[in-house]
């Protein structure tokens, strides 16, 4: 049992694999579906600076 725990801990602290990452994996998987074009609504109220005088 002790050897198994050592092996698990050694795997946990070892250098990460050279995988491409989550985003790349998702992009590869769903790239055939295509993208989505979203129409953003116009901004109604202009942004204003915060009042930091308090």
PDBQT receptor file of N, H, CA, C and O in Angstrom, charges set to zero:
ATOM      1  N   UNK A   1       0.826  -1.185   0.000  1.00  0.00    +0.000 N 
ATOM      2  CA  UNK A   1       0.000   0.000   0.000  1.00  0.00    +0.000 C 
ATOM      3  C   UNK A   1       0.875   1.256   0.000  1.00  0.00    +0.000 C 
ATOM      4  O   UNK A   1       0.546   2.235  -0.670  1.00  0.00    +0.000 OA
ATOM      5  N   UNK A   2       1.963   1.238   0.729  1.00  0.00    +0.000 N 
ATOM      6  H   UNK A   2       2.230   0.443   1.273  1.00  0.00    +0.000 HD
ATOM      7  CA  UNK A   2       2.846   2.383   0.796  1.00  0.00    +0.000 C 
ATOM      8  C   UNK A   2       3.450   2.700  -0.581  1.00  0.00    +0.000 C 
ATOM      9  O   UNK A   2       3.582   3.866  -0.953  1.00  0.00    +0.000 OA
ATOM     10  N   UNK A   3       3.810   1.669  -1.321  1.00  0.00    +0.000 N 
ATOM     11  H   UNK A   3       3.704   0.721  -1.019  1.00  0.00    +0.000 HD
ATOM     12  CA  UNK A   3       4.374   1.863  -2.657  1.00  0.00    +0.000 C 
ATOM     13  C   UNK A   3       3.333   2.475  -3.603  1.00  0.00    +0.000 C 
ATOM     14  O   UNK A   3       3.665   3.302  -4.452  1.00  0.00    +0.000 OA
ATOM     15  N   UNK A   4       2.090   2.065  -3.446  1.00  0.00    +0.000 N 
ATOM     16  H   UNK A   4       1.820   1.394  -2.756  1.00  0.00    +0.000 HD
ATOM     17  CA  UNK A   4       1.023   2.631  -4.281  1.00  0.00    +0.000 C 
ATOM     18  C   UNK A   4       0.843   4.113  -3.994  1.00  0.00    +0.000 C 
ATOM     19  O   UNK A   4       0.678   4.910  -4.918  1.00  0.00    +0.000 OA
ATOM     20  N   UNK A   5       0.874   4.484  -2.733  1.00  0.00    +0.000 N 
ATOM     21  H   UNK A   5       1.009   3.836  -1.983  1.00  0.00    +0.000 HD
ATOM     22  CA  UNK A   5       0.726   5.889  -2.351  1.00  0.00    +0.000 C 
ATOM     23  C   UNK A   5       1.886   6.704  -2.895  1.00  0.00    +0.000 C 
ATOM     24  O   UNK A   5       1.690   7.811  -3.397  1.00  0.00    +0.000 OA
ATOM     25  N   UNK A   6       3.112   6.153  -2.797  1.00  0.00    +0.000 N 
ATOM     26  H   UNK A   6       3.271   5.254  -2.389  1.00  0.00    +0.000 HD
ATOM     27  CA  UNK A   6       4.273   6.854  -3.353  1.00  0.00    +0.000 C 
ATOM     28  C   UNK A   6       4.111   7.063  -4.853  1.00  0.00    +0.000 C 
ATOM     29  O   UNK A   6       4.436   8.135  -5.364  1.00  0.00    +0.000 OA
ATOM     30  N   UNK A   7       3.615   6.058  -5.563  1.00  0.00    +0.000 N 
ATOM     31  H   UNK A   7       3.351   5.188  -5.148  1.00  0.00    +0.000 HD
ATOM     32  CA  UNK A   7       3.429   6.166  -7.010  1.00  0.00    +0.000 C 
ATOM     33  C   UNK A   7       2.377   7.222  -7.344  1.00  0.00    +0.000 C 
ATOM     34  O   UNK A   7       2.556   7.998  -8.282  1.00  0.00    +0.000 OA
ATOM     35  N   UNK A   8       1.288   7.255  -6.590  1.00  0.00    +0.000 N 
ATOM     36  H   UNK A   8       1.142   6.623  -5.828  1.00  0.00    +0.000 HD
ATOM     37  CA  UNK A   8       0.235   8.256  -6.810  1.00  0.00    +0.000 C 
ATOM     38  C   UNK A   8       0.778   9.653  -6.555  1.00  0.00    +0.000 C 
ATOM     39  O   UNK A   8       0.538  10.560  -7.352  1.00  0.00    +0.000 OA
ATOM     40  N   UNK A   9       1.504   9.843  -5.462  1.00  0.00    +0.000 N 
ATOM     41  H   UNK A   9       1.699   9.106  -4.815  1.00  0.00    +0.000 HD
ATOM     42  CA  UNK A   9       2.078  11.147  -5.143  1.00  0.00    +0.000 C 
ATOM     43  C   UNK A   9       3.129  11.571  -6.166  1.00  0.00    +0.000 C 
ATOM     44  O   UNK A   9       3.206  12.747  -6.520  1.00  0.00    +0.000 OA
ATOM     45  N   UNK A  10       3.927  10.637  -6.637  1.00  0.00    +0.000 N 
ATOM     46  H   UNK A  10       3.864   9.681  -6.349  1.00  0.00    +0.000 HD
ATOM     47  CA  UNK A  10       4.937  10.956  -7.647  1.00  0.00    +0.000 C 
ATOM     48  C   UNK A  10       4.266  11.413  -8.938  1.00  0.00    +0.000 C 
ATOM     49  O   UNK A  10       4.745  12.344  -9.585  1.00  0.00    +0.000 OA
ATOM     50  N   UNK A  11       3.165  10.769  -9.321  1.00  0.00    +0.000 N 
ATOM     51  H   UNK A  11       2.776  10.013  -8.795  1.00  0.00    +0.000 HD
ATOM     52  CA  UNK A  11       2.424  11.195 -10.512  1.00  0.00    +0.000 C 
ATOM     53  C   UNK A  11       1.816  12.578 -10.313  1.00  0.00    +0.000 C 
ATOM     54  O   UNK A  11       1.790  13.388 -11.239  1.00  0.00    +0.000 OA
ATOM     55  N   UNK A  12       1.334  12.843  -9.121  1.00  0.00    +0.000 N 
ATOM     56  H   UNK A  12       1.355  12.185  -8.368  1.00  0.00    +0.000 HD
ATOM     57  CA  UNK A  12       0.653  14.109  -8.851  1.00  0.00    +0.000 C 
ATOM     58  C   UNK A  12       1.610  15.298  -8.910  1.00  0.00    +0.000 C 
ATOM     59  O   UNK A  12       1.203  16.385  -9.320  1.00  0.00    +0.000 OA
ATOM     60  N   UNK A  13       2.852  15.121  -8.519  1.00  0.00    +0.000 N 
ATOM     61  H   UNK A  13       3.182  14.238  -8.186  1.00  0.00    +0.000 HD
ATOM     62  CA  UNK A  13       3.798  16.236  -8.486  1.00  0.00    +0.000 C 
ATOM     63  C   UNK A  13       4.750  16.254  -9.671  1.00  0.00    +0.000 C 
ATOM     64  O   UNK A  13       5.620  17.120  -9.746  1.00  0.00    +0.000 OA
ATOM     65  N   UNK A  14       4.604  15.325 -10.588  1.00  0.00    +0.000 N 
ATOM     66  H   UNK A  14       3.896  14.620 -10.527  1.00  0.00    +0.000 HD
ATOM     67  CA  UNK A  14       5.493  15.294 -11.747  1.00  0.00    +0.000 C 
ATOM     68  C   UNK A  14       5.125  16.411 -12.717  1.00  0.00    +0.000 C 
ATOM     69  O   UNK A  14       4.048  16.998 -12.615  1.00  0.00    +0.000 OA
ATOM     70  N   UNK A  15       6.005  16.700 -13.640  1.00  0.00    +0.000 N 
ATOM     71  H   UNK A  15       6.880  16.223 -13.722  1.00  0.00    +0.000 HD
ATOM     72  CA  UNK A  15       5.765  17.737 -14.642  1.00  0.00    +0.000 C 
ATOM     73  C   UNK A  15       4.526  17.396 -15.455  1.00  0.00    +0.000 C 
ATOM     74  O   UNK A  15       4.285  16.229 -15.765  1.00  0.00    +0.000 OA
ATOM     75  N   UNK A  16       3.740  18.410 -15.801  1.00  0.00    +0.000 N 
ATOM     76  H   UNK A  16       3.936  19.358 -15.549  1.00  0.00    +0.000 HD
ATOM     77  CA  UNK A  16       2.543  18.150 -16.602  1.00  0.00    +0.000 C 
ATOM     78  C   UNK A  16       2.923  17.654 -17.994  1.00  0.00    +0.000 C 
ATOM     79  O   UNK A  16       4.005  17.942 -18.505  1.00  0.00    +0.000 OA
ATOM     80  N   UNK A  17       2.019  16.915 -18.580  1.00  0.00    +0.000 N 
ATOM     81  H   UNK A  17       1.140  16.681 -18.165  1.00  0.00    +0.000 HD
ATOM     82  CA  UNK A  17       2.280  16.395 -19.914  1.00  0.00    +0.000 C 
ATOM     83  C   UNK A  17       2.277  17.534 -20.922  1.00  0.00    +0.000 C 
ATOM     84  O   UNK A  17       1.867  18.650 -20.604  1.00  0.00    +0.000 OA
ATOM     85  N   UNK A  18       2.719  17.262 -22.092  1.00  0.00    +0.000 N 
ATOM     86  H   UNK A  18       3.052  16.355 -22.350  1.00  0.00    +0.000 HD
ATOM     87  CA  UNK A  18       2.789  18.292 -23.131  1.00  0.00    +0.000 C 
ATOM     88  C   UNK A  18       1.508  18.327 -23.945  1.00  0.00    +0.000 C 
ATOM     89  O   UNK A  18       1.545  18.519 -25.160  1.00  0.00    +0.000 OA
ATOM     90  N   UNK A  19       0.379  18.142 -23.282  1.00  0.00    +0.000 N 
ATOM     91  H   UNK A  19       0.349  17.986 -22.295  1.00  0.00    +0.000 HD
ATOM     92  CA  UNK A  19      -0.893  18.190 -23.985  1.00  0.00    +0.000 C 
ATOM     93  C   UNK A  19      -1.152  19.613 -24.465  1.00  0.00    +0.000 C 
ATOM     94  O   UNK A  19      -0.563  20.563 -23.949  1.00  0.00    +0.000 OA
ATOM     95  N   UNK A  20      -2.015  19.758 -25.432  1.00  0.00    +0.000 N 
ATOM     96  H   UNK A  20      -2.493  18.986 -25.851  1.00  0.00    +0.000 HD
ATOM     97  CA  UNK A  20      -2.266  21.047 -26.045  1.00  0.00    +0.000 C 
ATOM     98  C   UNK A  20      -3.145  21.951 -25.197  1.00  0.00    +0.000 C 
ATOM     99  O   UNK A  20      -3.178  23.158 -25.436  1.00  0.00    +0.000 OA
ATOM    100  N   UNK A  21      -3.842  21.426 -24.239  1.00  0.00    +0.000 N 
ATOM    101  H   UNK A  21      -3.816  20.445 -24.044  1.00  0.00    +0.000 HD
ATOM    102  CA  UNK A  21      -4.676  22.236 -23.377  1.00  0.00    +0.000 C 
ATOM    103  C   UNK A  21      -6.150  22.021 -23.653  1.00  0.00    +0.000 C 
ATOM    104  O   UNK A  21      -6.539  21.464 -24.679  1.00  0.00    +0.000 OA
ATOM    105  N   UNK A  22      -6.955  22.474 -22.717  1.00  0.00    +0.000 N 
ATOM    106  H   UNK A  22      -6.639  22.927 -21.883  1.00  0.00    +0.000 HD
ATOM    107  CA  UNK A  22      -8.393  22.279 -22.770  1.00  0.00    +0.000 C 
ATOM    108  C   UNK A  22      -9.021  23.006 -23.949  1.00  0.00    +0.000 C 
ATOM    109  O   UNK A  22      -9.846  22.432 -24.659  1.00  0.00    +0.000 OA
ATOM    110  N   UNK A  23      -8.638  24.274 -24.169  1.00  0.00    +0.000 N 
ATOM    111  H   UNK A  23      -7.967  24.740 -23.592  1.00  0.00    +0.000 HD
ATOM    112  CA  UNK A  23      -9.248  25.039 -25.254  1.00  0.00    +0.000 C 
ATOM    113  C   UNK A  23      -8.982  24.388 -26.601  1.00  0.00    +0.000 C 
ATOM    114  O   UNK A  23      -9.885  24.292 -27.432  1.00  0.00    +0.000 OA
ATOM    115  N   UNK A  24      -7.768  23.946 -26.822  1.00  0.00    +0.000 N 
ATOM    116  H   UNK A  24      -7.035  24.024 -26.146  1.00  0.00    +0.000 HD
ATOM    117  CA  UNK A  24      -7.428  23.308 -28.095  1.00  0.00    +0.000 C 
ATOM    118  C   UNK A  24      -8.193  22.007 -28.270  1.00  0.00    +0.000 C 
ATOM    119  O   UNK A  24      -8.645  21.697 -29.373  1.00  0.00    +0.000 OA
ATOM    120  N   UNK A  25      -8.341  21.244 -27.197  1.00  0.00    +0.000 N 
ATOM    121  H   UNK A  25      -7.974  21.496 -26.302  1.00  0.00    +0.000 HD
ATOM    122  CA  UNK A  25      -9.099  19.997 -27.283  1.00  0.00    +0.000 C 
ATOM    123  C   UNK A  25     -10.557  20.270 -27.621  1.00  0.00    +0.000 C 
ATOM    124  O   UNK A  25     -11.143  19.568 -28.445  1.00  0.00    +0.000 OA
ATOM    125  N   UNK A  26     -11.151  21.284 -26.993  1.00  0.00    +0.000 N 
ATOM    126  H   UNK A  26     -10.676  21.854 -26.324  1.00  0.00    +0.000 HD
ATOM    127  CA  UNK A  26     -12.540  21.636 -27.299  1.00  0.00    +0.000 C 
ATOM    128  C   UNK A  26     -12.679  22.151 -28.730  1.00  0.00    +0.000 C 
ATOM    129  O   UNK A  26     -13.635  21.811 -29.426  1.00  0.00    +0.000 OA
ATOM    130  N   UNK A  27     -11.734  22.960 -29.159  1.00  0.00    +0.000 N 
ATOM    131  H   UNK A  27     -10.957  23.236 -28.593  1.00  0.00    +0.000 HD
ATOM    132  CA  UNK A  27     -11.762  23.484 -30.515  1.00  0.00    +0.000 C 
ATOM    133  C   UNK A  27     -11.666  22.358 -31.537  1.00  0.00    +0.000 C 
ATOM    134  O   UNK A  27     -12.388  22.363 -32.534  1.00  0.00    +0.000 OA
ATOM    135  N   UNK A  28     -10.787  21.401 -31.301  1.00  0.00    +0.000 N 
ATOM    136  H   UNK A  28     -10.200  21.397 -30.491  1.00  0.00    +0.000 HD
ATOM    137  CA  UNK A  28     -10.662  20.258 -32.206  1.00  0.00    +0.000 C 
ATOM    138  C   UNK A  28     -11.951  19.448 -32.252  1.00  0.00    +0.000 C 
ATOM    139  O   UNK A  28     -12.368  18.998 -33.319  1.00  0.00    +0.000 OA
ATOM    140  N   UNK A  29     -12.571  19.265 -31.112  1.00  0.00    +0.000 N 
ATOM    141  H   UNK A  29     -12.232  19.630 -30.245  1.00  0.00    +0.000 HD
ATOM    142  CA  UNK A  29     -13.768  18.431 -31.046  1.00  0.00    +0.000 C 
ATOM    143  C   UNK A  29     -14.972  19.087 -31.713  1.00  0.00    +0.000 C 
ATOM    144  O   UNK A  29     -15.731  18.419 -32.414  1.00  0.00    +0.000 OA
ATOM    145  N   UNK A  30     -15.152  20.392 -31.500  1.00  0.00    +0.000 N 
ATOM    146  H   UNK A  30     -14.535  20.935 -30.931  1.00  0.00    +0.000 HD
ATOM    147  CA  UNK A  30     -16.365  21.046 -31.958  1.00  0.00    +0.000 C 
ATOM    148  C   UNK A  30     -16.159  21.954 -33.177  1.00  0.00    +0.000 C 
ATOM    149  O   UNK A  30     -17.068  22.702 -33.537  1.00  0.00    +0.000 OA
ATOM    150  N   UNK A  31     -15.008  21.906 -33.807  1.00  0.00    +0.000 N 
ATOM    151  H   UNK A  31     -14.270  21.298 -33.515  1.00  0.00    +0.000 HD
ATOM    152  CA  UNK A  31     -14.756  22.793 -34.939  1.00  0.00    +0.000 C 
ATOM    153  C   UNK A  31     -15.656  22.482 -36.131  1.00  0.00    +0.000 C 
ATOM    154  O   UNK A  31     -15.952  23.378 -36.922  1.00  0.00    +0.000 OA
ATOM    155  N   UNK A  32     -16.092  21.252 -36.277  1.00  0.00    +0.000 N 
ATOM    156  H   UNK A  32     -15.852  20.523 -35.635  1.00  0.00    +0.000 HD
ATOM    157  CA  UNK A  32     -16.965  20.888 -37.394  1.00  0.00    +0.000 C 
ATOM    158  C   UNK A  32     -18.353  21.515 -37.265  1.00  0.00    +0.000 C 
ATOM    159  O   UNK A  32     -19.026  21.733 -38.273  1.00  0.00    +0.000 OA
ATOM    160  N   UNK A  33     -18.782  21.803 -36.052  1.00  0.00    +0.000 N 
ATOM    161  H   UNK A  33     -18.236  21.626 -35.234  1.00  0.00    +0.000 HD
ATOM    162  CA  UNK A  33     -20.110  22.363 -35.813  1.00  0.00    +0.000 C 
ATOM    163  C   UNK A  33     -20.184  23.792 -36.344  1.00  0.00    +0.000 C 
ATOM    164  O   UNK A  33     -21.225  24.209 -36.852  1.00  0.00    +0.000 OA
ATOM    165  N   UNK A  34     -19.108  24.531 -36.232  1.00  0.00    +0.000 N 
ATOM    166  H   UNK A  34     -18.263  24.192 -35.819  1.00  0.00    +0.000 HD
ATOM    167  CA  UNK A  34     -19.078  25.912 -36.702  1.00  0.00    +0.000 C 
ATOM    168  C   UNK A  34     -19.257  26.883 -35.562  1.00  0.00    +0.000 C 
ATOM    169  O   UNK A  34     -19.516  26.495 -34.423  1.00  0.00    +0.000 OA
ATOM    170  N   UNK A  35     -19.114  28.162 -35.889  1.00  0.00    +0.000 N 
ATOM    171  H   UNK A  35     -18.903  28.477 -36.814  1.00  0.00    +0.000 HD
ATOM    172  CA  UNK A  35     -19.214  29.201 -34.875  1.00  0.00    +0.000 C 
ATOM    173  C   UNK A  35     -20.595  29.803 -34.820  1.00  0.00    +0.000 C 
ATOM    174  O   UNK A  35     -21.499  29.410 -35.557  1.00  0.00    +0.000 OA
ATOM    175  N   UNK A  36     -20.738  30.760 -33.936  1.00  0.00    +0.000 N 
ATOM    176  H   UNK A  36     -20.003  31.079 -33.337  1.00  0.00    +0.000 HD
ATOM    177  CA  UNK A  36     -22.009  31.460 -33.754  1.00  0.00    +0.000 C 
ATOM    178  C   UNK A  36     -21.724  32.949 -33.830  1.00  0.00    +0.000 C 
ATOM    179  O   UNK A  36     -20.819  33.451 -33.164  1.00  0.00    +0.000 OA
ATOM    180  N   UNK A  37     -22.487  33.641 -34.629  1.00  0.00    +0.000 N 
ATOM    181  H   UNK A  37     -23.223  33.233 -35.169  1.00  0.00    +0.000 HD
ATOM    182  CA  UNK A  37     -22.372  35.096 -34.704  1.00  0.00    +0.000 C 
ATOM    183  C   UNK A  37     -23.477  35.702 -33.848  1.00  0.00    +0.000 C 
ATOM    184  O   UNK A  37     -24.660  35.498 -34.117  1.00  0.00    +0.000 OA
ATOM    185  N   UNK A  38     -23.095  36.435 -32.834  1.00  0.00    +0.000 N 
ATOM    186  H   UNK A  38     -22.133  36.600 -32.615  1.00  0.00    +0.000 HD
ATOM    187  CA  UNK A  38     -24.055  37.056 -31.933  1.00  0.00    +0.000 C 
ATOM    188  C   UNK A  38     -24.135  38.533 -32.236  1.00  0.00    +0.000 C 
ATOM    189  O   UNK A  38     -23.112  39.187 -32.438  1.00  0.00    +0.000 OA
ATOM    190  N   UNK A  39     -25.347  39.066 -32.267  1.00  0.00    +0.000 N 
ATOM    191  H   UNK A  39     -26.178  38.535 -32.103  1.00  0.00    +0.000 HD
ATOM    192  CA  UNK A  39     -25.540  40.488 -32.474  1.00  0.00    +0.000 C 
ATOM    193  C   UNK A  39     -25.633  41.154 -31.099  1.00  0.00    +0.000 C 
ATOM    194  O   UNK A  39     -26.523  40.852 -30.305  1.00  0.00    +0.000 OA
ATOM    195  N   UNK A  40     -24.702  42.059 -30.840  1.00  0.00    +0.000 N 
ATOM    196  H   UNK A  40     -23.979  42.305 -31.486  1.00  0.00    +0.000 HD
ATOM    197  CA  UNK A  40     -24.691  42.734 -29.555  1.00  0.00    +0.000 C 
ATOM    198  C   UNK A  40     -25.634  43.922 -29.589  1.00  0.00    +0.000 C 
ATOM    199  O   UNK A  40     -25.641  44.674 -30.564  1.00  0.00    +0.000 OA
ATOM    200  N   UNK A  41     -26.429  44.108 -28.546  1.00  0.00    +0.000 N 
ATOM    201  H   UNK A  41     -26.424  43.498 -27.754  1.00  0.00    +0.000 HD
ATOM    202  CA  UNK A  41     -27.332  45.266 -28.513  1.00  0.00    +0.000 C 
ATOM    203  C   UNK A  41     -26.529  46.548 -28.337  1.00  0.00    +0.000 C 
ATOM    204  O   UNK A  41     -25.454  46.524 -27.738  1.00  0.00    +0.000 OA
ATOM    205  N   UNK A  42     -27.035  47.661 -28.848  1.00  0.00    +0.000 N 
ATOM    206  H   UNK A  42     -27.908  47.680 -29.334  1.00  0.00    +0.000 HD
ATOM    207  CA  UNK A  42     -26.309  48.925 -28.665  1.00  0.00    +0.000 C 
ATOM    208  C   UNK A  42     -26.292  49.321 -27.192  1.00  0.00    +0.000 C 
ATOM    209  O   UNK A  42     -27.220  49.019 -26.443  1.00  0.00    +0.000 OA
ATOM    210  N   UNK A  43     -25.240  49.989 -26.799  1.00  0.00    +0.000 N 
ATOM    211  H   UNK A  43     -24.486  50.235 -27.407  1.00  0.00    +0.000 HD
ATOM    212  CA  UNK A  43     -25.111  50.428 -25.416  1.00  0.00    +0.000 C 
ATOM    213  C   UNK A  43     -26.001  51.643 -25.202  1.00  0.00    +0.000 C 
ATOM    214  O   UNK A  43     -25.900  52.617 -25.947  1.00  0.00    +0.000 OA
ATOM    215  N   UNK A  44     -26.869  51.602 -24.200  1.00  0.00    +0.000 N 
ATOM    216  H   UNK A  44     -26.951  50.810 -23.595  1.00  0.00    +0.000 HD
ATOM    217  CA  UNK A  44     -27.819  52.676 -23.972  1.00  0.00    +0.000 C 
ATOM    218  C   UNK A  44     -27.251  53.808 -23.135  1.00  0.00    +0.000 C 
ATOM    219  O   UNK A  44     -27.518  54.976 -23.416  1.00  0.00    +0.000 OA
ATOM    220  N   UNK A  45     -26.477  53.486 -22.119  1.00  0.00    +0.000 N 
ATOM    221  H   UNK A  45     -26.259  52.537 -21.890  1.00  0.00    +0.000 HD
ATOM    222  CA  UNK A  45     -25.956  54.497 -21.210  1.00  0.00    +0.000 C 
ATOM    223  C   UNK A  45     -24.432  54.507 -21.325  1.00  0.00    +0.000 C 
ATOM    224  O   UNK A  45     -23.793  53.455 -21.296  1.00  0.00    +0.000 OA
ATOM    225  N   UNK A  46     -23.858  55.699 -21.456  1.00  0.00    +0.000 N 
ATOM    226  H   UNK A  46     -24.377  56.553 -21.479  1.00  0.00    +0.000 HD
ATOM    227  CA  UNK A  46     -22.402  55.814 -21.548  1.00  0.00    +0.000 C 
ATOM    228  C   UNK A  46     -21.763  55.436 -20.225  1.00  0.00    +0.000 C 
ATOM    229  O   UNK A  46     -22.322  55.678 -19.155  1.00  0.00    +0.000 OA
ATOM    230  N   UNK A  47     -20.599  54.848 -20.314  1.00  0.00    +0.000 N 
ATOM    231  H   UNK A  47     -20.145  54.651 -21.183  1.00  0.00    +0.000 HD
ATOM    232  CA  UNK A  47     -19.856  54.511 -19.098  1.00  0.00    +0.000 C 
ATOM    233  C   UNK A  47     -19.373  55.794 -18.445  1.00  0.00    +0.000 C 
ATOM    234  O   UNK A  47     -19.045  56.752 -19.146  1.00  0.00    +0.000 OA
ATOM    235  N   UNK A  48     -19.320  55.836 -17.119  1.00  0.00    +0.000 N 
ATOM    236  H   UNK A  48     -19.586  55.058 -16.550  1.00  0.00    +0.000 HD
ATOM    237  CA  UNK A  48     -18.851  57.023 -16.420  1.00  0.00    +0.000 C 
ATOM    238  C   UNK A  48     -17.783  56.614 -15.420  1.00  0.00    +0.000 C 
ATOM    239  O   UNK A  48     -17.734  55.466 -14.979  1.00  0.00    +0.000 OA
ATOM    240  N   UNK A  49     -16.948  57.544 -15.077  1.00  0.00    +0.000 N 
ATOM    241  H   UNK A  49     -16.988  58.477 -15.435  1.00  0.00    +0.000 HD
ATOM    242  CA  UNK A  49     -15.854  57.294 -14.142  1.00  0.00    +0.000 C 
ATOM    243  C   UNK A  49     -16.409  57.107 -12.735  1.00  0.00    +0.000 C 
ATOM    244  O   UNK A  49     -17.440  57.678 -12.380  1.00  0.00    +0.000 OA
ATOM    245  N   UNK A  50     -15.722  56.314 -11.954  1.00  0.00    +0.000 N 
ATOM    246  H   UNK A  50     -14.884  55.850 -12.242  1.00  0.00    +0.000 HD
ATOM    247  CA  UNK A  50     -16.110  56.092 -10.571  1.00  0.00    +0.000 C 
ATOM    248  C   UNK A  50     -15.794  57.323  -9.729  1.00  0.00    +0.000 C 
ATOM    249  O   UNK A  50     -14.805  58.010  -9.985  1.00  0.00    +0.000 OA
ATOM    250  N   UNK A  51     -16.616  57.606  -8.735  1.00  0.00    +0.000 N 
ATOM    251  H   UNK A  51     -17.420  57.048  -8.527  1.00  0.00    +0.000 HD
ATOM    252  CA  UNK A  51     -16.393  58.727  -7.829  1.00  0.00    +0.000 C 
ATOM    253  C   UNK A  51     -15.568  58.226  -6.650  1.00  0.00    +0.000 C 
ATOM    254  O   UNK A  51     -16.071  57.497  -5.795  1.00  0.00    +0.000 OA
ATOM    255  N   UNK A  52     -14.305  58.618  -6.610  1.00  0.00    +0.000 N 
ATOM    256  H   UNK A  52     -13.896  59.210  -7.305  1.00  0.00    +0.000 HD
ATOM    257  CA  UNK A  52     -13.387  58.141  -5.573  1.00  0.00    +0.000 C 
ATOM    258  C   UNK A  52     -13.103  59.203  -4.508  1.00  0.00    +0.000 C 
ATOM    259  O   UNK A  52     -12.127  59.089  -3.766  1.00  0.00    +0.000 OA
ATOM    260  N   UNK A  53     -13.940  60.226  -4.430  1.00  0.00    +0.000 N 
ATOM    261  H   UNK A  53     -14.733  60.318  -5.033  1.00  0.00    +0.000 HD
ATOM    262  CA  UNK A  53     -13.690  61.327  -3.499  1.00  0.00    +0.000 C 
ATOM    263  C   UNK A  53     -14.100  61.011  -2.063  1.00  0.00    +0.000 C 
ATOM    264  O   UNK A  53     -13.807  61.803  -1.167  1.00  0.00    +0.000 OA
ATOM    265  N   UNK A  54     -14.747  59.916  -1.817  1.00  0.00    +0.000 N 
ATOM    266  H   UNK A  54     -14.985  59.272  -2.544  1.00  0.00    +0.000 HD
ATOM    267  CA  UNK A  54     -15.244  59.609  -0.472  1.00  0.00    +0.000 C 
ATOM    268  C   UNK A  54     -14.177  59.126   0.458  1.00  0.00    +0.000 C 
ATOM    269  O   UNK A  54     -14.457  58.831   1.620  1.00  0.00    +0.000 OA
TER     270      UNK A  54
